[in-house]
Amino acid sequence: MKDVNFLKYIDNLGRIVIPMDIRRKLNINTGDVLSISCNEKNICLRKYSSLEDNKINELINSFVDVFDIKYILMDRDKVVYSNIVLKDTKLDGNMQLLVKDGNTFNSCIQSFVFGETRVDGLFNQVAIVTNEGLIGSLIVLDNDNVRYFNICQLIAKLIMMELNIS
């Protein structure tokens, strides 16, 4: 990503406007939540995803350890956690539509590209819906048609419960 630089003044309430070029480039829309962090010299703004909770990562890893599954957890824009593609890989337009539409697949033979990684196989996909609405999707790759879809559904339900309780 090419660096984009702007000079902005802080108003008397401590606000700044994030320029439209930056919001478009980072897919930041009205109503999105931003995470703000800082060190001694810099302020970092990052689009927030409630799926980026360490408890969720631990929950999924418990299933990985027991069932040896391959998975991809995505919010509406990027890969949040996965053991087969890189974290923070931006979703292409087709995958964004599948997540946005809340699609569910039960052992469908598919081929998807995540960044530079092509993933082929039997896909099980379940939407992640919380009090906030549709926030993402979970994919579990399949070796056994029925069992892995059920595992995908169970993990998705546990994630939704965790996020609705938190």
ZINOR-V848880 format. One record per run of one state. SS is the DSSP state (2 for helix, 1 for strand, 0 for the rest). FROM is the first residue (numbers start at 1). LEN is the number of residues. If there is no record, write none. Layout:
# ZINOR-V848880
ss = [SS:SS]
from = [FROM:FROM]
len = [LEN:LEN]
This chain:
# ZINOR-V848880
ss = [0:2:0:1:0:1:0:2:0:1:0:1:0:1:0:2:0:1:0:1:0:1:0:2:0]
from = [1:20:26:34:39:43:48:54:68:71:76:78:83:90:91:93:101:105:115:117:131:133:143:145:166]
len = [19:6:8:5:4:5:6:14:3:5:2:5:7:1:2:8:4:10:2:14:2:10:2:21:1]
